[in-house]
Amino acid sequence: MHKPDLMLLDVMLGDGDGLAVLERLRDGNCAPRNTIALTGHDDDEVRQRCLDAGCAEVLVKPVPIARLLALVQSL
């Protein structure tokens, strides 16, 4: 099975928790190689939850496009 190289993941979804989506993908052996979490919450607790879930980076929205592109290229 082909795994995506990158996933941009919104942490707070309208109908659930984005980190739960990542967990389900991991359980099904379908998780992407790298995940960048996007969140509107700029606090240490949310950041740590994302990192603990396996996200490579956590970006606070709105994300400057230059920052996002640089991060994607670095991964």
N, C-alpha and C positions, 0 to 999 in steps of 0.2 A: 504494500500500500504506500502510495506517495504522500509524504507529509509536507505541508506548506512550509516555506522558509520563514514566513513572518505572518503574524496576526496582530492587528490593531484591535484591542479589546476595551470596550467601554465598561467600566467597573459597575456602574449603576444603570441597569437596563430597566425599561419601563415595566417589564413583566418578570424580572428576576435579577439575580446577582451574576455579573459577568464572570467572576472568579469561579462560580459553580459550573459555568459553561466550560471553562478551561479544565476543571477537574474531570468533567464527563468526557471531554476529548482525550484527556490523559488516560482515563480508565479504559477507553476504547482503543487505545494505542494510536490515536489520530492527532495528538497534540502537535502543533507546529514546532519547528526548531527554536524559534524565538517569539516571544510575545511582548508587545509594548502595551502597557495598561494606560488608558486615558481616563481621567477623573476630574470632576469639578471640585473635589475636596482636597485642599492643600493642608493635610495634617499628617503627623508621623504615624498614627495608627493605621490609616488607610494605606499609606505608602508601605509600611511593613507587611500588612496583609497581602499586598500585591507581590512583593518580593518573596515572601514565604510561599506563595502559591506558584512561584517559578517564573514570574515575569522578569524579563531582562532589564526593563526600565519602566519608570512611572512618570508620565507627563501630565501636568495640570492644564486643563482646558481654560481658555482657548490656547491652543498650541501654535506658536509661530511656525509657519510652514518651513522656513529655513532650518529651524531646530529639528523638526520631524525628518526632513530629508537628510540632514547630516547624520542623525541617529540611524536611520534605515541603511544608509550607505556604510556605516561603521559595523553593522551587524552582518 
